[in-house]
Amino acid sequence: MSQPNTPVATSRNPATGELIATYAFQTPSEVESLLDSNAAAFRLWRATPMRERVASYRRLAETLRQRLEPLAELITAEMGKTLDASRAEVEKCALTIDWLADNGPAILADEPVSVGNDDQVHVSYLPIGTVLAVMPWNFPLWQVIRASGPVMLSGNGFLLKHAPNVMGSAYALQDAYEAAGFPKGLFANLVVDNDTVAALIEDPRIAAVTLTGSMRAGSAVAATAGKALKKSLLELGGADAFIVLADANIDLAVQTAITARFQNAGQVCLAAKRFILERPIADEFTRKFVAAVKEIKVGDPRDPSNLIGPMARADLRDELHRQVERTIAAGAVLATGGYKIDGPGSFYAPTVLTDVQPGMAAFDEETFGPVAAITVADNVEHAITLANTSDYGLGGNLWTGNVAQAQRLARRLETGGVFINGFSASNARIPVGGVKKSGYGRELSHFGLREFTNAQAVWAKEVG
């Protein structure tokens, strides 16, 4: 677990390039101390009655709301989303904690089972230990609450290895948990390198691991967890199809598509990326969509007139631009955008590529930025085939005037979620997760609350 004790986790404002803070990697002895503290906090927490856990959750929701403005300012400063979007992220975290407090106790309560005789049988959902979480930067608070909220309510501990560029948000959330009265060390931040993460997965004090990130990172984590015989949950991004059929409300579909693709500067896993249009309406949708994209205002994320701010890092913008260039070189047409915006910060012009086909970068890969790829389908069957022609399987969108037909078609989409006449989203009540190379396991809802529990069957016989 060795690494130099030098400032290596660096947070910079992506709108200006200015340095915000640096964070020294923790030494091996500091990591050991953190693991021991977390293990002690877990033993205390697992013995804490559910009513007391719920009380801590209610205080956490209150704490997040009391700190909404400084937390939103921090998110915007560290990763560049608009200030309004950052405020909405904090409130979404608080709403999710509210839902867990209101519904979690019933979901995690002992569940009686009838076995057809006089035996008394129930299933208990028990904590398994500490869950190590490797989280991304695009929703610095929400991604962590989505993971930690269910994990900790079920009695587990939580160790967070957050993205280096949002460590300020990581520590702000740790402080919020402690201010709400959670045992100190139960939620704790790691500032370590990838080699240390691999070693931690093998540590007996870690029971399981959850990761949201790239396929490459997910494959490495899954291999290490599998070798250690530990459970893992992976959410590895997506290339969601936004299918528009000939009978759809085109104007509403275009309006929704702008949000579906360009919210958070396009840096969303569960978001429309490939726009698959049935041929009779393809020209109309494309014309109106491109016109709307040209009107998007890009700039200072603190200015409410701007729809999107910068991308989170310059290297991410550079990689996105290379994907655009490779797609055009393969035969796609650039309808608008396709360039880095000059000046300080990591801004990229909202971009639309048309005539995109399987085999091109913008179709096959996840484009994690403000780029939309348009593909024309001959008919409904072709649209479904194109949507499923992807290594990813996180979410999908279907636009049509025939909802009953869409519900039948949804069953044929190889995705973890389908959104009919809307856009991909998440909600505490609904499971989120993917299939294929988008990962496995589910967060949120009752699935997420039970994901990292021991479903213990208990049989009892009356003996006279």
C-alpha positions as CSV (number, residue, x, y, z in Angstrom):
1,M,0.0,0.0,0.0
2,S,2.9,2.3,-0.4
3,Q,2.9,5.7,-2.2
4,P,4.7,9.0,-1.8
5,N,3.2,11.3,0.9
6,T,3.0,14.2,-1.6
7,P,0.1,16.3,-2.8
8,V,-1.1,14.3,-5.8
9,A,-4.9,14.6,-5.6
10,T,-5.5,18.0,-7.2
11,S,-8.7,19.9,-7.5
12,R,-8.9,22.7,-10.2
13,N,-11.7,24.9,-11.3
14,P,-12.5,23.6,-14.8
15,A,-14.1,27.0,-15.8
16,T,-10.9,28.9,-15.1
17,G,-8.1,26.3,-14.7
18,E,-7.3,27.8,-11.2
19,L,-6.0,25.5,-8.5
20,I,-8.5,24.9,-5.7
21,A,-6.7,22.5,-3.4
22,T,-4.3,19.6,-3.3
23,Y,-4.6,16.5,-1.0
24,A,-1.7,14.4,0.1
25,F,-1.9,10.7,-0.4
26,Q,-2.4,8.9,2.9
27,T,0.6,7.0,4.2
28,P,0.3,3.2,4.8
29,S,0.0,3.9,8.6
30,E,-2.7,6.4,8.0
31,V,-4.6,3.9,5.9
32,E,-4.2,1.3,8.6
33,S,-5.5,3.7,11.2
34,L,-8.5,4.6,9.0
35,L,-9.4,0.9,8.5
36,D,-9.2,0.2,12.2
37,S,-11.3,3.2,13.0
38,N,-13.9,2.2,10.4
39,A,-14.0,-1.4,11.7
40,A,-14.7,-0.2,15.2
41,A,-17.4,2.2,14.0
42,F,-19.0,-0.6,12.0
43,R,-19.2,-2.8,15.1
44,L,-20.9,0.0,16.9
45,W,-23.2,0.8,14.0
46,R,-24.4,-2.7,13.3
47,A,-25.6,-2.9,16.9
48,T,-27.4,0.4,16.7
49,P,-31.2,0.0,16.7
50,M,-32.9,0.9,13.4
51,R,-34.8,3.7,15.0
52,E,-31.5,5.4,16.0
53,R,-30.1,4.9,12.5
54,V,-33.2,6.5,11.0
55,A,-32.8,9.5,13.4
56,S,-29.3,10.0,12.1
57,Y,-30.6,9.9,8.5
58,R,-33.1,12.5,9.3
59,R,-30.4,14.7,10.8
60,L,-28.3,14.1,7.7
61,A,-31.1,15.3,5.3
62,E,-31.5,18.4,7.5
63,T,-27.7,19.0,7.5
64,L,-27.5,18.7,3.7
65,R,-30.3,21.2,3.3
66,Q,-28.8,23.6,5.8
67,R,-25.5,23.5,3.8
68,L,-27.1,23.5,0.4
69,E,-25.6,26.7,-0.9
70,P,-21.9,26.1,0.1
71,L,-22.2,22.5,-1.1
72,A,-23.6,23.6,-4.4
73,E,-20.8,26.3,-4.7
74,L,-18.2,23.6,-4.1
75,I,-19.6,21.2,-6.6
76,T,-19.7,23.9,-9.3
77,A,-16.1,25.0,-8.4
78,E,-14.7,21.5,-8.5
79,M,-16.4,19.9,-11.6
80,G,-18.0,22.7,-13.5
81,K,-21.8,22.0,-13.6
82,T,-24.1,24.9,-13.4
83,L,-24.9,26.3,-10.0
84,D,-28.6,25.5,-10.4
85,A,-27.7,21.9,-11.3
86,S,-25.5,21.7,-8.3
87,R,-28.3,23.0,-6.0
88,A,-30.6,20.4,-7.5
89,E,-28.0,17.7,-6.8
90,V,-27.8,18.5,-3.1
91,E,-31.5,18.6,-2.8
92,K,-31.8,15.2,-4.6
93,C,-29.3,13.8,-2.0
94,A,-31.5,15.1,0.8
95,L,-34.7,13.7,-0.8
96,T,-33.0,10.3,-1.1
97,I,-32.0,10.3,2.5
98,D,-35.6,11.2,3.4
99,W,-36.9,8.3,1.4
100,L,-34.5,5.9,3.0
101,A,-35.5,7.0,6.4
102,D,-39.2,6.7,5.6
103,N,-39.1,3.3,3.8
104,G,-35.8,1.6,4.7
105,P,-36.9,0.1,8.0
106,A,-39.8,-1.8,6.4
107,I,-37.7,-3.0,3.5
108,L,-35.0,-4.2,5.9
109,A,-37.3,-5.7,8.5
110,D,-37.4,-9.5,9.0
111,E,-39.6,-11.0,6.3
112,P,-41.8,-14.0,7.4
113,V,-42.0,-16.9,5.0
114,S,-44.6,-19.7,4.9
115,V,-43.3,-23.2,4.2
116,G,-46.5,-25.0,4.5
117,N,-46.2,-26.4,8.0
118,D,-45.9,-25.1,11.6
119,D,-42.3,-24.1,11.3
120,Q,-41.6,-20.4,12.0
121,V,-39.4,-19.1,9.2
122,H,-38.2,-15.6,8.4
123,V,-35.5,-13.9,6.3
124,S,-33.3,-11.3,8.1
125,Y,-31.3,-8.7,6.1
126,L,-28.1,-8.3,8.0
127,P,-25.1,-6.2,7.4
128,I,-22.0,-7.8,5.9
129,G,-19.3,-5.3,6.9
130,T,-17.6,-2.4,5.3
131,V,-18.2,-1.6,1.6
132,L,-15.4,0.1,-0.3
133,A,-16.7,2.5,-2.9
134,V,-14.8,3.9,-5.9
135,M,-16.8,6.8,-7.2
136,P,-16.7,9.2,-10.1
137,W,-16.6,13.0,-10.3
138,N,-19.6,13.8,-12.5
139,F,-22.1,13.9,-9.5
140,P,-19.7,14.4,-6.6
141,L,-22.4,14.1,-3.9
142,W,-25.2,12.2,-5.6
143,Q,-23.1,9.3,-6.7
144,V,-21.8,8.9,-3.2
145,I,-25.2,9.2,-1.5
146,R,-26.7,6.8,-4.0
147,A,-24.1,4.2,-2.8
148,S,-23.6,5.1,0.8
149,G,-27.2,5.7,1.8
150,P,-28.5,2.2,1.3
151,V,-25.3,0.6,2.4
152,M,-25.1,2.4,5.7
153,L,-28.8,2.2,6.6
154,S,-28.5,-1.6,6.4
155,G,-25.8,-1.5,9.1
156,N,-22.6,-1.5,7.0
157,G,-19.6,0.7,7.1
158,F,-18.5,2.8,4.1
159,L,-15.0,3.7,2.8
160,L,-14.9,6.2,-0.1
161,K,-12.2,6.4,-2.7
162,H,-13.5,9.4,-4.6
163,A,-12.2,10.9,-7.9
164,P,-9.1,13.1,-7.2
165,N,-10.5,16.3,-8.7
166,V,-13.5,16.3,-6.3
167,M,-11.9,15.5,-3.0
168,G,-13.3,18.7,-1.5
169,S,-16.8,17.4,-2.1
170,A,-15.8,14.0,-0.6
171,Y,-14.6,15.6,2.7
172,A,-17.7,17.9,2.8
173,L,-19.9,14.8,2.7
174,Q,-17.8,13.1,5.3
175,D,-18.2,16.1,7.5
176,A,-22.0,16.1,6.9
177,Y,-22.3,12.5,8.0
178,E,-20.3,13.2,11.2
179,A,-22.3,16.4,11.9
180,A,-25.5,14.3,11.7
181,G,-24.3,12.1,14.5
182,F,-23.0,9.0,12.6
183,P,-20.1,7.2,14.4
184,K,-16.8,8.9,13.6
185,G,-15.0,6.7,11.0
186,L,-18.1,4.9,9.8
187,F,-18.0,7.0,6.6
188,A,-14.4,7.8,5.8
189,N,-12.4,9.1,2.8
190,L,-9.4,7.4,1.2
191,V,-6.8,9.5,-0.7
192,V,-4.9,6.6,-2.3
193,D,-3.7,5.3,-5.7
194,N,-5.1,2.4,-7.7
195,D,-2.6,-0.1,-6.3
196,T,-3.8,0.7,-2.8
197,V,-7.4,0.1,-3.9
198,A,-6.5,-3.4,-5.1
199,A,-4.8,-4.1,-1.9
200,L,-7.8,-2.8,0.1
201,I,-10.2,-5.1,-1.7
202,E,-8.1,-8.1,-0.5
203,D,-8.0,-6.8,3.1
204,P,-10.2,-8.8,5.5
205,R,-11.7,-5.6,6.9
206,I,-13.4,-4.9,3.5
207,A,-16.5,-7.0,2.9
208,A,-17.4,-5.8,-0.6
209,V,-16.7,-3.2,-3.3
210,T,-18.9,-0.9,-5.4
211,L,-17.6,1.0,-8.4
212,T,-19.0,3.5,-10.8
213,G,-16.6,4.2,-13.6
214,S,-15.1,2.9,-16.8
215,M,-15.2,-0.6,-18.2
216,R,-11.4,-0.9,-17.7
217,A,-11.6,0.1,-14.0
218,G,-14.6,-2.2,-13.5
219,S,-12.9,-5.2,-15.0
220,A,-9.9,-4.7,-12.7
221,V,-12.0,-4.3,-9.6
222,A,-14.2,-7.3,-10.5
223,A,-11.2,-9.5,-11.1
224,T,-9.6,-8.5,-7.7
225,A,-12.9,-8.9,-5.9
226,G,-13.6,-12.2,-7.5
227,K,-10.2,-13.5,-6.6
228,A,-10.8,-12.5,-3.0
229,L,-14.3,-14.0,-3.1
230,K,-16.0,-10.7,-2.3
231,K,-19.1,-9.3,-3.7
232,S,-18.9,-6.4,-6.2
233,L,-21.4,-4.0,-7.8
234,L,-20.4,-2.2,-11.0
235,E,-22.0,0.7,-12.9
236,L,-19.8,1.2,-16.0
237,G,-21.4,3.8,-18.1
238,G,-23.6,3.7,-21.1
239,A,-24.4,4.7,-24.6
240,D,-28.2,5.0,-24.2
241,A,-30.3,5.1,-27.3
242,F,-32.9,7.8,-27.7
243,I,-35.3,6.2,-30.2
244,V,-37.8,8.4,-31.9
245,L,-40.5,6.6,-33.9
246,A,-42.6,8.1,-36.7
247,D,-45.7,8.7,-34.5
248,A,-43.8,10.6,-31.8
249,N,-44.5,14.2,-30.7
250,I,-41.4,15.6,-32.5
251,D,-41.4,19.0,-30.9
252,L,-41.6,17.6,-27.4
253,A,-39.0,14.9,-28.3
254,V,-36.6,17.6,-29.5
255,Q,-37.1,19.7,-26.5
256,T,-36.5,16.8,-24.1
257,A,-33.5,15.6,-26.2
258,I,-31.7,18.8,-25.4
259,T,-31.9,18.1,-21.7
260,A,-31.4,14.3,-22.2
261,R,-28.0,14.8,-23.9
262,F,-26.6,18.1,-22.7
263,Q,-27.4,18.3,-19.0
264,N,-24.2,18.3,-16.9
265,A,-22.3,19.1,-20.1
266,G,-23.2,15.7,-21.4
267,Q,-21.2,14.0,-18.6
268,V,-23.8,11.6,-17.4
269,C,-23.7,7.8,-17.5
270,L,-27.5,7.3,-17.6
271,A,-28.1,9.7,-20.5
272,A,-29.1,9.7,-24.2
273,K,-26.1,9.6,-26.4
274,R,-27.2,7.8,-29.6
275,F,-30.3,9.3,-31.3
276,I,-31.9,6.7,-33.5
277,L,-34.6,8.2,-35.7
278,E,-37.2,6.3,-37.7
279,R,-36.8,7.4,-41.3
280,P,-40.1,9.3,-41.9
281,I,-39.3,11.8,-39.2
282,A,-35.5,11.8,-39.3
283,D,-35.1,15.0,-41.3
284,E,-37.6,17.0,-39.3
285,F,-36.2,15.9,-35.9
286,T,-32.6,16.5,-37.1
287,R,-33.4,20.0,-38.4
288,K,-35.1,21.1,-35.2
289,F,-32.6,19.4,-32.9
290,V,-29.6,21.0,-34.6
291,A,-31.3,24.4,-34.5
292,A,-31.9,24.0,-30.8
293,V,-28.4,22.8,-30.1
294,K,-27.0,25.9,-31.9
295,E,-28.9,28.1,-29.3
296,I,-27.4,26.4,-26.3
297,K,-25.4,28.9,-24.2
298,V,-22.1,27.7,-22.9
299,G,-20.1,29.6,-20.3
300,D,-19.5,30.4,-16.7
301,P,-21.5,27.8,-14.7
302,R,-22.4,30.4,-12.1
303,D,-24.3,32.4,-14.7
304,P,-27.9,31.2,-14.8
305,S,-28.3,32.1,-18.5
306,N,-25.8,29.4,-19.5
307,L,-27.2,25.9,-20.0
308,I,-23.9,24.1,-19.7
309,G,-20.5,24.9,-18.2
310,P,-17.1,23.4,-18.9
311,M,-16.2,19.8,-19.0
312,A,-14.7,18.6,-15.7
313,R,-11.1,18.3,-17.0
314,A,-9.0,19.3,-20.0
315,D,-7.9,15.7,-20.7
316,L,-11.5,14.6,-20.8
317,R,-12.3,17.3,-23.3
318,D,-9.3,16.3,-25.4
319,E,-10.4,12.7,-25.5
320,L,-13.9,13.6,-26.5
321,H,-12.6,15.8,-29.3
322,R,-10.5,12.8,-30.6
323,Q,-13.7,10.7,-30.6
324,V,-15.5,13.4,-32.7
325,E,-12.6,13.6,-35.1
326,R,-12.4,9.8,-35.5
327,T,-16.2,9.6,-36.1
328,I,-16.0,12.3,-38.8
329,A,-13.0,10.5,-40.4
330,A,-15.1,7.3,-40.6
331,G,-17.8,9.1,-42.6
332,A,-20.1,10.9,-40.2
333,V,-21.2,14.5,-40.9
334,L,-20.6,17.3,-38.5
335,A,-23.9,19.3,-38.2
336,T,-22.7,21.7,-35.6
337,G,-20.0,22.2,-33.0
338,G,-17.0,19.8,-33.0
339,Y,-14.4,22.2,-31.5
340,K,-12.8,23.2,-28.3
341,I,-13.8,26.7,-27.2
342,D,-10.8,29.0,-26.9
343,G,-9.9,30.6,-23.7
344,P,-9.4,29.4,-20.1
345,G,-11.2,26.4,-18.9
346,S,-12.3,23.1,-20.4
347,F,-15.2,24.2,-22.6
348,Y,-16.4,22.3,-25.6
349,A,-19.0,23.3,-28.2
350,P,-22.3,21.4,-28.1
351,T,-21.9,19.0,-31.0
352,V,-24.2,17.0,-33.3
353,L,-22.9,14.3,-35.7
354,T,-25.3,12.9,-38.3
355,D,-25.0,9.7,-40.5
356,V,-23.4,7.9,-37.6
357,Q,-23.2,4.2,-38.1
358,P,-22.1,1.1,-36.0
359,G,-18.3,0.9,-36.1
360,M,-17.8,4.6,-35.6
361,A,-16.5,5.9,-32.3
362,A,-19.6,8.0,-31.4
363,F,-21.8,4.9,-31.9
364,D,-19.7,2.2,-30.3
365,E,-18.1,4.2,-27.5
366,E,-19.4,6.2,-24.6
367,T,-19.1,9.9,-25.5
368,F,-18.9,11.5,-22.1
369,G,-19.5,15.1,-23.0
370,P,-21.8,17.4,-25.1
371,V,-21.9,15.3,-28.3
372,A,-25.0,13.8,-29.8
373,A,-24.8,11.1,-32.5
374,I,-27.7,10.7,-35.0
375,T,-28.5,7.4,-36.8
376,V,-31.4,6.8,-39.1
377,A,-33.4,3.6,-38.8
378,D,-35.5,2.1,-41.7
379,N,-38.3,1.0,-39.4
380,V,-39.1,0.0,-35.8
381,E,-37.4,-3.3,-36.1
382,H,-34.2,-1.7,-37.4
383,A,-34.4,0.9,-34.6
384,I,-34.5,-1.8,-31.9
385,T,-31.6,-3.7,-33.6
386,L,-29.5,-0.5,-33.7
387,A,-30.2,0.3,-30.1
388,N,-29.1,-3.2,-29.1
389,T,-25.9,-3.0,-31.2
390,S,-23.8,-1.8,-28.3
391,D,-21.6,-3.2,-25.7
392,Y,-23.4,-1.1,-23.2
393,G,-26.8,-1.7,-21.6
394,L,-27.5,0.9,-19.0
395,G,-30.6,2.8,-20.2
396,G,-32.8,3.5,-23.2
397,N,-35.5,5.9,-24.4
398,L,-38.5,5.3,-26.6
399,W,-40.5,8.1,-28.1
400,T,-43.9,7.2,-29.6
401,G,-47.6,8.0,-29.6
402,N,-48.3,4.3,-28.9
403,V,-47.3,3.7,-25.2
404,A,-48.7,0.2,-25.3
405,Q,-46.5,-0.7,-28.2
406,A,-43.5,1.0,-26.5
407,Q,-44.0,-1.1,-23.3
408,R,-43.8,-4.2,-25.5
409,L,-40.8,-2.9,-27.3
410,A,-39.1,-2.1,-24.0
411,R,-38.8,-5.7,-23.1
412,R,-36.7,-6.2,-26.2
413,L,-34.2,-3.5,-25.3
414,E,-31.1,-4.9,-23.6
415,T,-30.9,-2.3,-20.9
416,G,-31.3,-1.9,-17.2
417,G,-33.9,0.8,-17.6
418,V,-36.3,2.1,-20.3
419,F,-37.9,5.6,-20.3
420,I,-40.9,6.0,-22.6
421,N,-41.6,9.6,-23.8
422,G,-39.1,11.0,-21.3
423,F,-35.4,10.8,-20.7
424,S,-33.1,8.7,-18.6
425,A,-33.2,9.6,-14.9
426,S,-32.8,8.1,-11.4
427,N,-35.1,8.1,-8.4
428,A,-34.7,6.7,-4.9
429,R,-37.7,4.4,-5.5
430,I,-36.5,2.8,-8.8
431,P,-33.5,0.5,-9.2
432,V,-30.6,1.7,-11.3
433,G,-28.0,-0.5,-13.0
434,G,-27.1,-2.1,-16.2
435,V,-26.5,-5.2,-18.2
436,K,-23.8,-6.3,-20.7
437,K,-20.7,-4.1,-20.2
438,S,-22.6,-1.5,-18.3
439,G,-22.0,-3.7,-15.2
440,Y,-24.2,-5.6,-12.8
441,G,-26.0,-5.2,-9.5
442,R,-28.6,-2.5,-8.6
443,E,-28.5,0.6,-6.5
444,L,-31.5,2.5,-5.0
445,S,-35.0,1.1,-4.2
446,H,-35.5,-2.1,-2.2
447,F,-32.9,-3.8,-4.5
448,G,-30.2,-1.3,-3.4
449,L,-31.1,-1.5,0.2
450,R,-30.7,-5.3,0.2
451,E,-27.7,-5.4,-2.3
452,F,-25.1,-5.5,0.4
453,T,-26.9,-7.6,3.1
454,N,-26.8,-11.2,4.2
455,A,-30.2,-12.6,3.5
456,Q,-30.2,-15.0,6.5
457,A,-32.9,-17.7,6.6
458,V,-34.0,-18.6,10.1
459,W,-36.1,-21.7,10.7
460,A,-37.6,-22.4,14.1
461,K,-39.6,-25.5,15.3
462,E,-41.7,-25.5,18.4
463,V,-40.6,-28.4,20.7
464,G,-43.0,-29.6,23.3
